[in-house]
Amino acid sequence: MKRFDFSIPLSVRVNDLNYGNHVGYQNYFTYFQEARIAYLNQFGYSELDIEGCGMIVGEANCKYTRELFLNDRIDVTCRISTLKSKLFVMEYQIFKTDENCAQGFTRNFCYDYQAKKTTRLPEAFVQAVKNYAGPDT
């Protein structure tokens, strides 16, 4: 199994908490997004500009295993596990110390915002990911 080589540190903010005084489920997706943005940025890309096209999330999933609380310091790891002609799958894990608190994935489609339709992943993006993550991605 491939390793998660990319991670970013975050801290739980007061606005992340719900009425139960722990992180609300929806905020895990924000943590995933922050990691995804940083991952793309290392190649000079953003969610709106991957070689001239953007990306759009078509599916998101999260499995919660441990609660997170105000000021918890977490590491959000991510990787691209699958590259297809028009989409890439990113997997995420959230750790507090060495404890896995959540894991999930997003299916991200390459998207032409002007034409309002999916399009092929740019070859330069595919190569950048394969150079970073390995050819069997």
Phi, psi and omega in degrees: 000141180289148178276161172265098184271346184250133176210157174229144175272141176221163173237141178290129182259160181301324180289349178278348186275150175251188183297341176278002179068023171231173183296129176290148185306322184295334183287339175298324178292328174294318177298317177301315181297318179299320177293318180298316179299315179295321179299311180296322182298329180298339177261001182086016181253166172223174178294338179261351182215095172243092183055041175096347175245171179250194175223156178218138181279124179262338180203142178222142181217145176214135173248124183263130182238337179215146177287152172239145185232168181310133178072001173303136174265126184233158171243128178252117180258153175206162176202157170267118183262338184217134172239126175237183186299321184240001184213161171225143179257130175248137176249147185226152170221145177240126181241141167243114191058238178255011184266123178284119184257338180193155172214152182192188179208161168228143171259116188247121181264141171289131191225131174267104185291333179285316180278347181060047178206160177290156180215172182291147173296134177296139182300324179297322177294313179303315180294320178299316179295315181295323176296325181279311189264342182114154187290340182270016177290000000 
